[in-house]
Amino acid sequence: MKISTSQQGNPANRKIDPRFEAALEAIDRQHFINCENGSLVAGESIPTTEVLKQIFSVLTLPNHPRVLHVGAGLGYPCAVLAKIASKVVGIEKVASLADAAMDKLSQLQLKNVIVLHGEGEEGSAQFSPFDIIMVTTPGLKTLSTLLHQLAPGGQLVCVERTESTLLKLVKYVQDEQQKIHRIEQGLVSFDNKSDQTLIELGIVNREILNEAKIRAKANNSLIIDEVRQLINVDDLAL
């Protein structure tokens, strides 16, 4: 599969489709933070509203799209997407998170969304093709299968690792000739403002978080990865 690459500016300065704005306003992120099992929730499993706005800003929103979200976590982005999509399929590699996400989504009575336990690289052939594929985990080894699950004119937006602890936002677009165009959209940070999510859940205290930041800078790694090492949690989703 041939892929051409180009670059655009920082997504933080772009406007998003008003339908995305309305969807974000309709879903309370706190609903997903309030989890009985706090060990299921940390940092990147619940992206901030600002991060979602940056991701949405690079998407062209068709009417009633079919959407795949890889790295569903506890389902917050899936819930937002369900407000503008005809169907949303989430993929989450941690079974306990996938189950908890479905509970959270059922509580909101969202009928057009499902979260499946599975490997992100595999996507969901059963429900494809998708107009939009959103990948919010940087750990995928390949996007090949996901790109083949795009509908004609479909868009895949993902985060990719860089040399720093920041992530690069990248958009892939399939044109009518089924050629894939890769567009680098600038840097995006999944670290929550004021680091409140990790602390407010009682998962870490300020001292552990500060130590994780020091290690992340020294190791050129993600803060959440260092937190996992410091508190010895193996089942913490990114």
N, C-alpha and C positions, 0 to 999 in steps of 0.2 A: 504494500500500500504506500503510494507516494504521498508525502506530506510536505507542503510548502510552509515556510515560517516567516512571520512579520511581527512587528512590535507596535503597541499603542501606549498611551500615557497612563498615568496613575488612575485606577478606578475610583479612588476616594473623591475625586472632583466631578464625577459624572452623576447625572440624574437617573433615577430609575422609573420604570413604567408605573403610573399611578395605581395600577391593579396590584402590583407588588406592595406598594405603600399601604394600600387598604388591607391586604392580607396580613402584613406585619402588625397592623393595628388591631386586627381581629383576634390574634392569637397572643395569649399572655405567656411569655417565656417563663415566668415564675411557676406556672403549672408544672413545668418539666423539672425545675430545680427542686420543687417540693417532692422529694422521692423518699419513701420509707427506708429504702436501702441506700444510704449515702455513698457506699463504696461503688455504686454503679455510676455515679455522676462526678465528672471532673473536667475542668477546662474545655478541651476541644470536643467533648461529647455533646456539649450544648454551645454552639457558636453564638456570639453576641449578635444583637440586632444590627449593629454597625457592620459586622463582618458579612452578614447576609445581604445588607444593602450594597456592599461593594461587589459581591458576587452577582447579585441581580442586575447591577448597573451595566454589566457587560453582555447581558442576554437580551435578545429580541424576542418578545413574548407573543407567540401566536395565540389564536383563540382556542381555549379548551385543550391545551397540550397534554400529551401523555408524558409523564416525567419519571425518571429513575434517579433515586438519590443513593449514592454509595457512601457508606459511613454514617448510617442513620442515627447512631447513638440512641438517645431516649426519644427521638422523633420530633423534636421541635421544628427543624426545617421542613420535614414531611408535612406537619400540620399546617404550616404557612403555605406550602405549595398546594395543599389540598384545596385551599380557598380559590385557586385560580386554574386548577387543572381538572381534566376529566377523569384522570387516573394517576395516582402516585404509588410507586413501588419503592420501598426502602430496602436496602441490603445492609445487614449488620453482622459482623463476624463473631461477635460475642453473644452467645445464645441468651444469657440472662438479660442483656440489654435489649435484644430484639423482643423478648417476651414483655419486658417492662414498657417498652415503647408502644406495643399494641394495647396494653392496659391504659396507658396515658391517652392514646388516640381514641380509644373506645369511650373513655370518660367524656371526651369532647364531642362524641357522636358524629365523628367524621367517617362516612361510609365509603368514600372513594380512595382510601389509602390502606396499604398493607405493608408491614415490615417483615421481611423474611430473614432467617438466619442463613448466612452463606458467605462465600468468599467474594470480595468486591470485584476482582478481576473477571469473574464469570458473568456478572450482571444478572439479567433475567431474560433468557431467551423466550420463556413462556409468555411474557407480557410485552415483548418487543414487537414492532420497533417503537422507539421513543423520539419525541420531538426535542426533548431536553434531557440531558444526563448531567447530573451535578455530583461531583466527586469531592468530598470535603476531608478525605484522609490522604496524606501524601505518601503513604507506604505501598501503593500498588506497584508491582513490578512491570506490568504492561497494561496498555489501554486498548490493545488490538481487538479483543472480543467486544469491549464496550463500543468501540467505534463502528464495528459491524452491526451493532444493535441500534444505530441511529436511523431514523427515518430520512428520506430525501429532504435536504434542506435543514436537517437536524443540527443541534448544537450540543457540544460537550464542554462543560467548564470544570476545571479541576485546579487543585493546588499542587505545586511541584517544589521539591526541596531546592534550596540555593546554597551558596557557600556560607551564608550567615544563618541565624536562627529564624529569620523571616522566611515566608513562603512566597512563591511566585504564582500569581493567578494567570492561568492560561486557558484560552478558549479554542476549541476545535470546531470547525464548521464543515459540513459536507454539502458540496454544491450539487446542482442538478446532474452533473456528469459523474457524481459519486467520488469526486476528488476531495481530499481532506486538506483544509487550510488551518495551520496552527498560528494563533495570534497571541503573543505575550502581552498581558494586560497590566503589568506592574506588580509591585509587592503588596502582600496582605499579611497582617499579623492576627493570629488566632489567640493571642494572649489577651485575656479580658481586661478592660480598663479597671484600674485600681486593684486588680487581682482579686476581686471580691468573690467570684464563684467558688474557688477552691477553699477560701477561708470561711465563707458564710455557711458552707456545708459541713464544716468541722473536719474536713479531710486533712487539712494541714493548718499549722499555725504560721504566724508571720516569720518566725525564725527558720522554719523548714523551707518556706517559699523563698526567702532571701538566699539560703544556701543553694537551693535549686537553681536560682538565677546565676549565682557565681559559677557553679559547675557547668551550666549550659553555655556560658560565655567561654569558659576554659576548654570545653570539649566540642564546641561548635555544634551543639545539639539543641533539641527543643526543651523548654523548661518543663513541660509536662512529663517528658521522658525521665528527666532527672528526679522529679517528684516521685514517680513510680519507683525508682531505685531507692530513694531515701525512706519511703514508707513501706517498701516491700509488698506492693500490691501488683499482682500479675494479671488480674482480670479487670484492668482499668482501660476503657476504650479511648482511643484517640479520636 
